[in-house]
């Protein structure tokens, strides 16, 4: 389940027209949602409130295994409607498998005029976030601002004062990030003050991007009429049609005197168009291809190779598998996972035209995720909504020979509630 601050940040990106999925950092987000989901540990409770469209507050408490809490504040320059936890779209609150939209060039907010006068003179949009942890005194801060239509800057800071009860050193850090997105290309420049690490990440999308033109696809152009050459082959039907993205990152630490590089590639399917019906004739509907994402990552310095395949095999079921291999140590791991959406039954008095339409109109009330790996690690997570409360309940088990006496490694439950005033539009 997304923390309230993360949910607000995603709404801020959506309101300002920024595409956070067009980053090399999020290249494997689709498979990570199924194979790397977080299971709550202990008992966690969070309550958030939106007094107005610009200001939000959030409070959290961990009751088990130790008692601690935090207080957070969020302020944005643009109006955000975060709704209530009882009526918010459930899929917006959980990390899930998705085939993301075709990348497009970000556009700045349009001009706003009122009575012949321009009223959008406030300048660039920004978001400020701060959270104080009690009783440790740790402080997290984030500042994100839109410098231009294609440029965004992010400043994140962590201040964790050393505790006399702990031997842990001060882990305070300052991180800077500058993101430049033009749709076809997206680059990110990062700096971490703790270890003086500089990094550059770039992602390139092959083919046309959204809004670049409405040129017809070559497969739709009429073929010439004539005799077939003896060496001419028939077109191969079937297969997955989609788009390809490739990227890389390079980082250098001046303090540690070390460097690294990694590359990645992603293939994502695109939805197939349906032939519209004209007049009274029956339309021919081409069955859409299953939403699929295939990713591969390689770190030549560490020798780590990872490949993942994820697909939605039905309306409510998505499957994913990943194979990790190290070319130096020959260590490998195979991870499998599934994501299944739970829906409520329809009103028996409602009249629906077909079973497919009936299934699509059922309201989602929960999701079940499960994963297992060759390292004997098994995790199960249920996320749902009970009245106005969002709930996450999960368990992690280890069935290796060393953990047969106590196979349950961690389990927990998370409760989240947030609301906004009726004045928020």
C-alpha positions, 0 to 999 in steps of 0.5 A, a space after each residue: 500500500 502506498 504511504 499517504 505521502 507517496 500517494 500525494 506525490 503521485 497526484 502532484 506529478 499527475 496534476 503537473 503533467 510529469 511522467 515519473 514512469 519515463 525514468 530509468 529508475 522505474 524501468 522494472 516497476 511492473 515486475 517489482 510490483 508483483 515480485 518485490 512487494 513490501 509486507 508490513 512488519 508488526 502493527 502500523 497505523 496511519 491517519 492523514 487529513 487534508 484541511 484544504 487542497 494545498 495542505 496535508 497532514 499525516 500521523 503514523 504509529 508503530 505499536 509492534 514490535 516497538 512503540 514509535 511514531 512520526 508526524 508529517 506535513 505536505 504543502 503543494 502549490 497546486 490544488 490536489 484532490 486526495 479524496 477519502 480512503 473510503 471512496 478513493 480508487 483502490 488501484 491508485 493506492 497499491 503498487 500493481 502491474 501496469 503497462 504504462 502509457 506511451 511516453 509523451 513530451 511533457 507540456 507545461 500548464 496552460 494559461 488561465 484567463 479570467 475576465 480578460 486577465 491572465 491569472 496563472 502568474 504564480 510561477 512554477 509548481 512545487 511540493 514540500 514535504 517533511 516528516 519527524 520521527 518520534 522519539 529518535 528525532 530523525 527528520 526527512 524532507 523533500 522539495 520538488 519543483 517544476 523548473 520548466 515544462 521539461 525540467 524538474 528538480 528534487 532535493 531530498 534530505 535525511 537528518 538522523 542525529 546519533 543516539 546515545 543508546 545506539 552505536 550507529 553513526 550519523 547517517 544524515 545525507 543530502 541528495 540532489 536530482 535533476 530530471 530532463 524529459 522530452 518524451 523520446 529521451 529522459 535523463 536524470 542527474 543525481 548527487 549524494 553528499 554522504 559519499 560524494 556520489 555523482 550519477 547519470 541515468 538515461 532512458 531512450 524510447 524507440 519509435 514514435 512518441 505520443 503526440 508526435 504525429 498521426 502517421 499511419 502504421 506501415 502495416 495499414 498501408 495498402 500493398 501493391 497489386 502484382 505478381 509475387 516474386 519467387 523469393 518473396 516470403 509471406 508476412 508472419 502473423 502473430 507475436 507481440 506488438 509493442 515498443 522498446 526502451 533502453 537505458 543505462 546509468 553511470 555513477 562515480 563516488 569521489 569519497 570511495 574512489 569507486 565507479 559503476 555502470 548498469 544497462 537495461 532494456 524493456 519491451 512493453 506491449 501496446 493495446 490493439 485497436 478495435 474495428 469500429 462498426 458502421 451502420 448496421 453491419 457487425 464489427 470485427 473485433 480483434 482480440 487484444 494481445 495480453 498486456 506484457 512487459 519484458 525487462 533485462 538488466 545487466 551490471 558488467 562490473 558486478 556481473 549481475 544479470 536479471 531478466 523478468 517477464 510479466 503479463 496479465 493473463 486474465 482481467 484479474 490475474 497477472 503473473 511474473 517471473 524473474 531469473 537472477 544470475 551472477 556470471 562471476 559466482 554462478 549464483 542464481 535465483 528464480 522468483 515467481 509471483 502472482 497478483 489477483 484482484 478481488 471483486 464484489 458481486 453486482 446488484 442482482 437487480 441490475 441488468 447487464 448485457 453479457 458476462 464480460 460486461 458484468 465482470 468489468 462492472 464489479 467493484 474491486 475491493 482487494 488484491 492478493 499477492 504471492 511470491 516464491 523463490 528458489 531461496 525458499 522465501 515465500 510471501 503472501 500479502 492481502 490488501 483491501 478496504 473495510 468500510 473507510 479503512 485501508 488494510 494490508 495484512 501479510 506474512 513472510 516465511 522461510 522454509 530453508 533447513 535452518 528455519 524449519 523450527 520457526 518458518 515464519 520470519 515476519 508478519 504484520 498488519 497496516 491500517 490507513 485512514 485519510 480524509 479531506 474536507 468537502 470544500 476540496 474540489 
